[in-house]
Amino acid sequence: MAQMETLLQVVLRKENIKTDEVSIVSEILNVWTSFVSFEPSLLKDLYANTGANPEQPAVNKGDSKFVQVLIDQGLLGENSDMRDSFKEALLFVCQNIRQTSLPTPPAFFFLQVLLGKLDFMTKVNPSNTLQYFELFSSLTKSYFKKMADAEIFGQPMAKLFDEIQLLHQVLSLIENYESKENKANSEFCDNTLVGLLNLATEFLSGANEDKKSEIVFQQNQAN
């Protein structure tokens, strides 16, 4: 893992990443996903010293260095093709590794990591946030489906977060966000604004009827 982290950092620290260097990073990520698929316990090193864990959901108290490489330098990097490669690698790990010996499934771990960076996203260049929000949306949908299925089969799961609290957090971010979209540049899409709006929809859809009624009541009180 340490060698892969070093190799990725060597490429990602460059200002202008070339096509062949994107291919190199993709190959490194392919090797990483193959390794952790064969031996999921390797992910325990990734979990170490990271705030996202079962005892501290949705909190980042200092991500491990490899998590910083995967998210801060990769998923939120300057190169679009590179961001796609990191998104696909992370999505593969989240969807295909369900090893029970891990402290928490990778899908839940990375969902917590992404949640912990949510407030920071309004400060990131919106041109670089598309893949972050796409991964966030995919993991959120999967999370709510697993919660619903577990409820149906009488085996309710412990929540990773309070969807109503997060909905209010997202709505607050939207309210205070200064979008980069304007009439002078009608072709520009503010991925951050679109991503936040989609997340608000996801959190509202994931809430049960009682929670939805609570939201409506709170909105009426605010108005």
C-alpha positions as protocol buffer text, in pm:
chain_id: "A"
residue {
  index: 1
  type: MET
  ca { x: 0 y: 0 z: 0 }
}
residue {
  index: 2
  type: ALA
  ca { x: 280 y: 240 z: 88 }
}
residue {
  index: 3
  type: GLN
  ca { x: 447 y: 183 z: -250 }
}
residue {
  index: 4
  type: MET
  ca { x: 123 y: 251 z: -436 }
}
residue {
  index: 5
  type: GLU
  ca { x: 67 y: 566 z: -232 }
}
residue {
  index: 6
  type: THR
  ca { x: 416 y: 688 z: -324 }
}
residue {
  index: 7
  type: LEU
  ca { x: 370 y: 610 z: -694 }
}
residue {
  index: 8
  type: LEU
  ca { x: 38 y: 793 z: -706 }
}
residue {
  index: 9
  type: GLN
  ca { x: 179 y: 1095 z: -527 }
}
residue {
  index: 10
  type: VAL
  ca { x: 470 y: 1120 z: -773 }
}
residue {
  index: 11
  type: VAL
  ca { x: 225 y: 1159 z: -1062 }
}
residue {
  index: 12
  type: LEU
  ca { x: -46 y: 1359 z: -885 }
}
residue {
  index: 13
  type: ARG
  ca { x: 186 y: 1633 z: -762 }
}
residue {
  index: 14
  type: LYS
  ca { x: 256 y: 1735 z: -1123 }
}
residue {
  index: 15
  type: GLU
  ca { x: 74 y: 2046 z: -1245 }
}
residue {
  index: 16
  type: ASN
  ca { x: 2 y: 1924 z: -1598 }
}
residue {
  index: 17
  type: ILE
  ca { x: -75 y: 1553 z: -1616 }
}
residue {
  index: 18
  type: LYS
  ca { x: -32 y: 1392 z: -1958 }
}
residue {
  index: 19
  type: THR
  ca { x: -246 y: 1120 z: -2113 }
}
residue {
  index: 20
  type: ASP
  ca { x: 16 y: 848 z: -2062 }
}
residue {
  index: 21
  type: GLU
  ca { x: 45 y: 948 z: -1695 }
}
residue {
  index: 22
  type: VAL
  ca { x: -331 y: 910 z: -1654 }
}
residue {
  index: 23
  type: SER
  ca { x: -290 y: 558 z: -1793 }
}
residue {
  index: 24
  type: ILE
  ca { x: -16 y: 486 z: -1540 }
}
residue {
  index: 25
  type: VAL
  ca { x: -238 y: 599 z: -1253 }
}
residue {
  index: 26
  type: SER
  ca { x: -525 y: 387 z: -1387 }
}
residue {
  index: 27
  type: GLU
  ca { x: -298 y: 83 z: -1390 }
}
residue {
  index: 28
  type: ILE
  ca { x: -184 y: 151 z: -1033 }
}
residue {
  index: 29
  type: LEU
  ca { x: -548 y: 177 z: -925 }
}
residue {
  index: 30
  type: ASN
  ca { x: -628 y: -148 z: -1108 }
}
residue {
  index: 31
  type: VAL
  ca { x: -350 y: -321 z: -915 }
}
residue {
  index: 32
  type: TRP
  ca { x: -478 y: -172 z: -589 }
}
residue {
  index: 33
  type: THR
  ca { x: -838 y: -285 z: -649 }
}
residue {
  index: 34
  type: SER
  ca { x: -711 y: -634 z: -742 }
}
residue {
  index: 35
  type: PHE
  ca { x: -504 y: -658 z: -425 }
}
residue {
  index: 36
  type: VAL
  ca { x: -781 y: -547 z: -189 }
}
residue {
  index: 37
  type: SER
  ca { x: -1035 y: -768 z: -368 }
}
residue {
  index: 38
  type: PHE
  ca { x: -810 y: -1070 z: -309 }
}
residue {
  index: 39
  type: GLU
  ca { x: -718 y: -964 z: 46 }
}
residue {
  index: 40
  type: PRO
  ca { x: -975 y: -718 z: 191 }
}
residue {
  index: 41
  type: SER
  ca { x: -785 y: -700 z: 521 }
}
residue {
  index: 42
  type: LEU
  ca { x: -537 y: -471 z: 341 }
}
residue {
  index: 43
  type: LEU
  ca { x: -801 y: -201 z: 376 }
}
residue {
  index: 44
  type: LYS
  ca { x: -745 y: -199 z: 753 }
}
residue {
  index: 45
  type: ASP
  ca { x: -434 y: 10 z: 690 }
}
residue {
  index: 46
  type: LEU
  ca { x: -648 y: 251 z: 491 }
}
residue {
  index: 47
  type: TYR
  ca { x: -891 y: 282 z: 782 }
}
residue {
  index: 48
  type: ALA
  ca { x: -615 y: 355 z: 1032 }
}
residue {
  index: 49
  type: ASN
  ca { x: -597 y: 709 z: 1172 }
}
residue {
  index: 50
  type: THR
  ca { x: -902 y: 815 z: 972 }
}
residue {
  index: 51
  type: GLY
  ca { x: -1188 y: 987 z: 1150 }
}
residue {
  index: 52
  type: ALA
  ca { x: -1450 y: 798 z: 947 }
}
residue {
  index: 53
  type: ASN
  ca { x: -1516 y: 488 z: 1155 }
}
residue {
  index: 54
  type: PRO
  ca { x: -1811 y: 320 z: 1334 }
}
residue {
  index: 55
  type: GLU
  ca { x: -1748 y: 515 z: 1656 }
}
residue {
  index: 56
  type: GLN
  ca { x: -1722 y: 854 z: 1483 }
}
residue {
  index: 57
  type: PRO
  ca { x: -1955 y: 849 z: 1181 }
}
residue {
  index: 58
  type: ALA
  ca { x: -1938 y: 1130 z: 928 }
}
residue {
  index: 59
  type: VAL
  ca { x: -1638 y: 1293 z: 1094 }
}
residue {
  index: 60
  type: ASN
  ca { x: -1289 y: 1340 z: 954 }
}
residue {
  index: 61
  type: LYS
  ca { x: -1033 y: 1392 z: 1230 }
}
residue {
  index: 62
  type: GLY
  ca { x: -741 y: 1361 z: 992 }
}
residue {
  index: 63
  type: ASP
  ca { x: -757 y: 1112 z: 710 }
}
residue {
  index: 64
  type: SER
  ca { x: -482 y: 859 z: 658 }
}
residue {
  index: 65
  type: LYS
  ca { x: -230 y: 964 z: 393 }
}
residue {
  index: 66
  type: PHE
  ca { x: -361 y: 713 z: 140 }
}
residue {
  index: 67
  type: VAL
  ca { x: -718 y: 838 z: 188 }
}
residue {
  index: 68
  type: GLN
  ca { x: -591 y: 1190 z: 124 }
}
residue {
  index: 69
  type: VAL
  ca { x: -429 y: 1070 z: -198 }
}
residue {
  index: 70
  type: LEU
  ca { x: -744 y: 887 z: -310 }
}
residue {
  index: 71
  type: ILE
  ca { x: -987 y: 1170 z: -232 }
}
residue {
  index: 72
  type: ASP
  ca { x: -808 y: 1505 z: -206 }
}
residue {
  index: 73
  type: GLN
  ca { x: -552 y: 1451 z: -480 }
}
residue {
  index: 74
  type: GLY
  ca { x: -733 y: 1197 z: -695 }
}
residue {
  index: 75
  type: LEU
  ca { x: -1112 y: 1228 z: -680 }
}
residue {
  index: 76
  type: LEU
  ca { x: -1085 y: 1607 z: -648 }
}
residue {
  index: 77
  type: GLY
  ca { x: -778 y: 1652 z: -866 }
}
residue {
  index: 78
  type: GLU
  ca { x: -736 y: 1886 z: -1161 }
}
residue {
  index: 79
  type: ASN
  ca { x: -747 y: 1623 z: -1437 }
}
residue {
  index: 80
  type: SER
  ca { x: -1094 y: 1503 z: -1540 }
}
residue {
  index: 81
  type: ASP
  ca { x: -981 y: 1163 z: -1673 }
}
residue {
  index: 82
  type: MET
  ca { x: -784 y: 1111 z: -1354 }
}
residue {
  index: 83
  type: ARG
  ca { x: -1088 y: 1192 z: -1141 }
}
residue {
  index: 84
  type: ASP
  ca { x: -1291 y: 940 z: -1342 }
}
residue {
  index: 85
  type: SER
  ca { x: -1028 y: 671 z: -1276 }
}
residue {
  index: 86
  type: PHE
  ca { x: -1035 y: 732 z: -901 }
}
residue {
  index: 87
  type: LYS
  ca { x: -1415 y: 738 z: -894 }
}
residue {
  index: 88
  type: GLU
  ca { x: -1439 y: 405 z: -1079 }
}
residue {
  index: 89
  type: ALA
  ca { x: -1173 y: 244 z: -857 }
}
residue {
  index: 90
  type: LEU
  ca { x: -1343 y: 357 z: -536 }
}
residue {
  index: 91
  type: LEU
  ca { x: -1685 y: 255 z: -665 }
}
residue {
  index: 92
  type: PHE
  ca { x: -1552 y: -90 z: -755 }
}
residue {
  index: 93
  type: VAL
  ca { x: -1411 y: -140 z: -407 }
}
residue {
  index: 94
  type: CYS
  ca { x: -1733 y: -16 z: -244 }
}
residue {
  index: 95
  type: GLN
  ca { x: -1957 y: -238 z: -456 }
}
residue {
  index: 96
  type: ASN
  ca { x: -1753 y: -556 z: -458 }
}
residue {
  index: 97
  type: ILE
  ca { x: -1593 y: -593 z: -116 }
}
residue {
  index: 98
  type: ARG
  ca { x: -1821 y: -699 z: 168 }
}
residue {
  index: 99
  type: GLN
  ca { x: -1565 y: -868 z: 391 }
}
residue {
  index: 100
  type: THR
  ca { x: -1716 y: -897 z: 740 }
}
residue {
  index: 101
  type: SER
  ca { x: -1375 y: -905 z: 909 }
}
residue {
  index: 102
  type: LEU
  ca { x: -1333 y: -533 z: 836 }
}
residue {
  index: 103
  type: PRO
  ca { x: -1441 y: -280 z: 1102 }
}
residue {
  index: 104
  type: THR
  ca { x: -1697 y: -141 z: 856 }
}
residue {
  index: 105
  type: PRO
  ca { x: -1776 y: -221 z: 490 }
}
residue {
  index: 106
  type: PRO
  ca { x: -1578 y: -10 z: 238 }
}
residue {
  index: 107
  type: ALA
  ca { x: -1901 y: 141 z: 104 }
}
residue {
  index: 108
  type: PHE
  ca { x: -1988 y: 275 z: 449 }
}
residue {
  index: 109
  type: PHE
  ca { x: -1631 y: 380 z: 523 }
}
residue {
  index: 110
  type: PHE
  ca { x: -1597 y: 590 z: 207 }
}
residue {
  index: 111
  type: LEU
  ca { x: -1947 y: 730 z: 248 }
}
residue {
  index: 112
  type: GLN
  ca { x: -1839 y: 859 z: 589 }
}
residue {
  index: 113
  type: VAL
  ca { x: -1519 y: 1003 z: 439 }
}
residue {
  index: 114
  type: LEU
  ca { x: -1718 y: 1188 z: 172 }
}
residue {
  index: 115
  type: LEU
  ca { x: -1964 y: 1312 z: 432 }
}
residue {
  index: 116
  type: GLY
  ca { x: -1678 y: 1449 z: 637 }
}
residue {
  index: 117
  type: LYS
  ca { x: -1565 y: 1660 z: 341 }
}
residue {
  index: 118
  type: LEU
  ca { x: -1908 y: 1797 z: 254 }
}
residue {
  index: 119
  type: ASP
  ca { x: -1865 y: 2143 z: 409 }
}
residue {
  index: 120
  type: PHE
  ca { x: -1531 y: 2179 z: 232 }
}
residue {
  index: 121
  type: MET
  ca { x: -1681 y: 2114 z: -112 }
}
residue {
  index: 122
  type: THR
  ca { x: -1817 y: 2467 z: -154 }
}
residue {
  index: 123
  type: LYS
  ca { x: -1455 y: 2588 z: -147 }
}
residue {
  index: 124
  type: VAL
  ca { x: -1339 y: 2350 z: -422 }
}
residue {
  index: 125
  type: ASN
  ca { x: -1335 y: 2452 z: -788 }
}
residue {
  index: 126
  type: PRO
  ca { x: -1681 y: 2336 z: -913 }
}
residue {
  index: 127
  type: SER
  ca { x: -1514 y: 2203 z: -1228 }
}
residue {
  index: 128
  type: ASN
  ca { x: -1345 y: 1942 z: -1007 }
}
residue {
  index: 129
  type: THR
  ca { x: -1642 y: 1821 z: -799 }
}
residue {
  index: 130
  type: LEU
  ca { x: -1849 y: 1618 z: -1047 }
}
residue {
  index: 131
  type: GLN
  ca { x: -1694 y: 1280 z: -965 }
}
residue {
  index: 132
  type: TYR
  ca { x: -1709 y: 1345 z: -589 }
}
residue {
  index: 133
  type: PHE
  ca { x: -2082 y: 1407 z: -602 }
}
residue {
  index: 134
  type: GLU
  ca { x: -2144 y: 1118 z: -844 }
}
residue {
  index: 135
  type: LEU
  ca { x: -1970 y: 879 z: -606 }
}
residue {
  index: 136
  type: PHE
  ca { x: -2146 y: 1034 z: -306 }
}
residue {
  index: 137
  type: SER
  ca { x: -2486 y: 995 z: -475 }
}
residue {
  index: 138
  type: SER
  ca { x: -2420 y: 634 z: -573 }
}
residue {
  index: 139
  type: LEU
  ca { x: -2307 y: 535 z: -222 }
}
residue {
  index: 140
  type: THR
  ca { x: -2600 y: 721 z: -63 }
}
residue {
  index: 141
  type: LYS
  ca { x: -2855 y: 540 z: -282 }
}
residue {
  index: 142
  type: SER
  ca { x: -2691 y: 208 z: -199 }
}
residue {
  index: 143
  type: TYR
  ca { x: -2690 y: 290 z: 173 }
}
residue {
  index: 144
  type: PHE
  ca { x: -3060 y: 377 z: 183 }
}
residue {
  index: 145
  type: LYS
  ca { x: -3147 y: 62 z: -14 }
}
residue {
  index: 146
  type: LYS
  ca { x: -2953 y: -155 z: 231 }
}
residue {
  index: 147
  type: MET
  ca { x: -3125 y: 18 z: 523 }
}
residue {
  index: 148
  type: ALA
  ca { x: -3467 y: -41 z: 367 }
}
residue {
  index: 149
  type: ASP
  ca { x: -3390 y: -407 z: 284 }
}
residue {
  index: 150
  type: ALA
  ca { x: -3262 y: -471 z: 637 }
}
residue {
  index: 151
  type: GLU
  ca { x: -3584 y: -320 z: 778 }
}
residue {
  index: 152
  type: ILE
  ca { x: -3798 y: -543 z: 554 }
}
residue {
  index: 153
  type: PHE
  ca { x: -3619 y: -857 z: 670 }
}
residue {
  index: 154
  type: GLY
  ca { x: -3645 y: -758 z: 1035 }
}
residue {
  index: 155
  type: GLN
  ca { x: -3274 y: -693 z: 1076 }
}
residue {
  index: 156
  type: PRO
  ca { x: -3250 y: -314 z: 1110 }
}
residue {
  index: 157
  type: MET
  ca { x: -2902 y: -165 z: 1073 }
}
residue {
  index: 158
  type: ALA
  ca { x: -2742 y: 101 z: 1286 }
}
residue {
  index: 159
  type: LYS
  ca { x: -2757 y: 436 z: 1108 }
}
residue {
  index: 160
  type: LEU
  ca { x: -2440 y: 600 z: 981 }
}
residue {
  index: 161
  type: PHE
  ca { x: -2600 y: 943 z: 1000 }
}
residue {
  index: 162
  type: ASP
  ca { x: -2920 y: 1133 z: 1065 }
}
residue {
  index: 163
  type: GLU
  ca { x: -3060 y: 1204 z: 718 }
}
residue {
  index: 164
  type: ILE
  ca { x: -3266 y: 1499 z: 845 }
}
residue {
  index: 165
  type: GLN
  ca { x: -2967 y: 1663 z: 1007 }
}
residue {
  index: 166
  type: LEU
  ca { x: -2766 y: 1614 z: 689 }
}
residue {
  index: 167
  type: LEU
  ca { x: -3051 y: 1746 z: 478 }
}
residue {
  index: 168
  type: HIS
  ca { x: -3052 y: 2066 z: 681 }
}
residue {
  index: 169
  type: GLN
  ca { x: -2673 y: 2083 z: 646 }
}
residue {
  index: 170
  type: VAL
  ca { x: -2699 y: 2051 z: 267 }
}
residue {
  index: 171
  type: LEU
  ca { x: -2980 y: 2306 z: 247 }
}
residue {
  index: 172
  type: SER
  ca { x: -2769 y: 2548 z: 450 }
}
residue {
  index: 173
  type: LEU
  ca { x: -2475 y: 2495 z: 214 }
}
residue {
  index: 174
  type: ILE
  ca { x: -2701 y: 2562 z: -86 }
}
residue {
  index: 175
  type: GLU
  ca { x: -2844 y: 2876 z: 74 }
}
residue {
  index: 176
  type: ASN
  ca { x: -2500 y: 3020 z: 143 }
}
residue {
  index: 177
  type: TYR
  ca { x: -2332 y: 2901 z: -175 }
}
residue {
  index: 178
  type: GLU
  ca { x: -2240 y: 3155 z: -441 }
}
residue {
  index: 179
  type: SER
  ca { x: -2287 y: 2969 z: -767 }
}
residue {
  index: 180
  type: LYS
  ca { x: -2038 y: 3024 z: -1047 }
}
residue {
  index: 181
  type: GLU
  ca { x: -2313 y: 2993 z: -1307 }
}
residue {
  index: 182
  type: ASN
  ca { x: -2413 y: 3315 z: -1484 }
}
residue {
  index: 183
  type: LYS
  ca { x: -2585 y: 3436 z: -1799 }
}
residue {
  index: 184
  type: ALA
  ca { x: -2256 y: 3541 z: -1955 }
}
residue {
  index: 185
  type: ASN
  ca { x: -2138 y: 3178 z: -1946 }
}
residue {
  index: 186
  type: SER
  ca { x: -2453 y: 2978 z: -2004 }
}
residue {
  index: 187
  type: GLU
  ca { x: -2260 y: 2663 z: -2102 }
}
residue {
  index: 188
  type: PHE
  ca { x: -2089 y: 2638 z: -1762 }
}
residue {
  index: 189
  type: CYS
  ca { x: -2244 y: 2382 z: -1526 }
}
residue {
  index: 190
  type: ASP
  ca { x: -2181 y: 2437 z: -1156 }
}
residue {
  index: 191
  type: ASN
  ca { x: -2123 y: 2076 z: -1050 }
}
residue {
  index: 192
  type: THR
  ca { x: -2116 y: 2173 z: -684 }
}
residue {
  index: 193
  type: LEU
  ca { x: -2460 y: 2333 z: -692 }
}
residue {
  index: 194
  type: VAL
  ca { x: -2608 y: 2045 z: -893 }
}
residue {
  index: 195
  type: GLY
  ca { x: -2441 y: 1793 z: -664 }
}
residue {
  index: 196
  type: LEU
  ca { x: -2577 y: 1958 z: -348 }
}
residue {
  index: 197
  type: LEU
  ca { x: -2928 y: 1971 z: -495 }
}
residue {
  index: 198
  type: ASN
  ca { x: -2908 y: 1602 z: -586 }
}
residue {
  index: 199
  type: LEU
  ca { x: -2786 y: 1516 z: -236 }
}
residue {
  index: 200
  type: ALA
  ca { x: -3076 y: 1706 z: -81 }
}
residue {
  index: 201
  type: THR
  ca { x: -3311 y: 1497 z: -295 }
}
residue {
  index: 202
  type: GLU
  ca { x: -3134 y: 1176 z: -191 }
}
residue {
  index: 203
  type: PHE
  ca { x: -3155 y: 1255 z: 180 }
}
residue {
  index: 204
  type: LEU
  ca { x: -3521 y: 1353 z: 151 }
}
residue {
  index: 205
  type: SER
  ca { x: -3603 y: 1037 z: -45 }
}
residue {
  index: 206
  type: GLY
  ca { x: -3423 y: 825 z: 214 }
}
residue {
  index: 207
  type: ALA
  ca { x: -3623 y: 967 z: 505 }
}
residue {
  index: 208
  type: ASN
  ca { x: -3928 y: 776 z: 625 }
}
residue {
  index: 209
  type: GLU
  ca { x: -4274 y: 935 z: 620 }
}
residue {
  index: 210
  type: ASP
  ca { x: -4254 y: 1054 z: 981 }
}
residue {
  index: 211
  type: LYS
  ca { x: -3924 y: 1225 z: 908 }
}
residue {
  index: 212
  type: LYS
  ca { x: -4066 y: 1385 z: 594 }
}
residue {
  index: 213
  type: SER
  ca { x: -4359 y: 1522 z: 795 }
}
residue {
  index: 214
  type: GLU
  ca { x: -4108 y: 1660 z: 1045 }
}
residue {
  index: 215
  type: ILE
  ca { x: -3925 y: 1840 z: 763 }
}
residue {
  index: 216
  type: VAL
  ca { x: -4247 y: 1994 z: 629 }
}
residue {
  index: 217
  type: PHE
  ca { x: -4341 y: 2107 z: 979 }
}
residue {
  index: 218
  type: GLN
  ca { x: -4000 y: 2264 z: 1038 }
}
residue {
  index: 219
  type: GLN
  ca { x: -4012 y: 2442 z: 701 }
}
residue {
  index: 220
  type: ASN
  ca { x: -4358 y: 2581 z: 778 }
}
residue {
  index: 221
  type: GLN
  ca { x: -4235 y: 2701 z: 1117 }
}
residue {
  index: 222
  type: ALA
  ca { x: -3937 y: 2871 z: 952 }
}
residue {
  index: 223
  type: ASN
  ca { x: -4166 y: 3051 z: 707 }
}
